[in-house]
Amino acid sequence: MSPRSRLSRPLRLTLTVALPLALVGGVAFTATADVVSGDEAEVRGAPEVVGSAVLDEIPLAEFSNGLIPGSVDNDRGVHLGIGSDLYPADRPGEFWALTDRGPNGQITVDGKKRRTFAVPEFNPAIVRVKVEGERVRVLGAVPITTRSGKPVTGLPNQLSRDEAPFTYDAKTPLEVNPNGLDTEGLVRAADGSFWVVDEYSPSLVHISARGKVLKRYVPEGLKLRGADYPVVEALPSILLNRKQNRGFEALTVLPGGDLVIAVQSPLLVPDKASGEASRNLRLLRFSPEEGEVTGEYAYRLDPVNEVDPAETDPSELKVSALVATGPRTVLVQERTDRTARLHRVTLPRGEGILGSRWDDVETSPSYEQTQDLAGAGVQVLAKELVVDLGKVPGVPGKVEGAALVGRDTLALINDNDFGMSDGPDAFDENGRLRDSGLNTKVTHVKLPAPLKR
């Protein structure tokens, strides 16, 4: 039986979910584990890893063709990666995870970096997984599609705004796709639909339980044309100044249903140098009921060397995960590619800086340039350090997703970039990936005190 026919068989699992799941079958799962026992913790009561499970190497073509038959012809030896985010499902040990736009890298040609797409036809997907001891098992997945059921793909939208896409070897230009999504943060709504954030526009995307894009909310003035789904300009226009590949990456849902979104890095206002040097970030509150942003809050990143002592470049610090722990309390994850810390903040009532002069690109100095925000009349979110993951043995690097399990345990997922690396040596002479050897892991960290209040 061919891999495609195995993957196309109906799923025979008893799952109480309001959507069809495509079985990823015929795949043998193996795993290793890095578990730190309680007596290995530095201090009694310190945070500790209590479980680590590894996703087996699932060929990307086998996975993709099981969702959309014939969608991927040549995966170049790439395996599935699902490390963009993690959200609890309705059964113990089960989560919704998310791929990003697909395997991509950078190759320098004539002194300029080109963005490469190893499998340009890859389509982002929402993946249901189960942690079983030391392994992560894929239960099924939902491909993200347009209104007419076509793959959205992970390709950039606009040459005028996004990086130009090239083939895996950086030799041949690819066409952009206005439907394309660089999917990052994920939550599931009470009605079974999903909300996902995207780095390109940046945008907030509402997706049905069956995977169809219902609506994409983008910044005012983006003028995205040609998408095969509704596009609404409902986000502040200041977000058009996001750093390349640093749009929205973090998303959570409050108990009342409102969404909280983080811009991954400071905006480039008024210019790139100012944004790269800034520590001033923006969090947004979005009302699905009203279909609009109802609050914008000032968040100040820690100095980069406090988070990662080996790093001196402030632009390497970013926010990749948010976790709601109460009606107005949220964990904010600050990370580099090596380590991360999570802080707890309480969102104020009201609109914050939304619609103020700080949303005007003509304001000088800009929000991003302002060192003394309090002195400028800006209420900055007070931060309480909850956990420094760099001091917890067994936590992998590049943690991009986090979920709360019970009252005192975090489930973390790392992004292994589909085993990709940058440079011309990422693929062999036959165009096959030289895998980095990094695994996607779900790591459980038990904290010394409950998070929910």
Secondary structure, 3 states (H helix, E strand, C coil): CCHHHHHCCCCCCCCCCCCCCCCCCCCCCCCCCCCCCHHHCCCCCCCEEEEEEEECCCEHHHHHHHHCCCCCCCCCCCECCCECEEEECCCCCEEEEECCCCCEEEEEECCEEEEEECCCCCCCEEEEEEEECCEEEEEEEEECECCCCCECCCCCCCCCCCCCEECCCCCCECCCCCCCCCEEEEEECCCCCEEEEECCCCEEEEECCCCEEEEEEEECCCCCCCCCCCEEEEECHHHHHCCCCCCEEEEEECCCCCEEEEECCCCCCCCHHHHHHCCEEEEEEEECCCCEEEEEEEEECCCHHHHCCCCCCHHHCEEEEEEECCCCEEEEEEECCCCEEEEEEECCCCCECCCCHHHCCCCCCCCCCCCCCCCCCCCECCCEEEEEHHHCCCCCCCEEEEEEECCCEEEEEECCHHHCCCCHHHECCCCCECCCCCCCEEEEEECCCCCCC
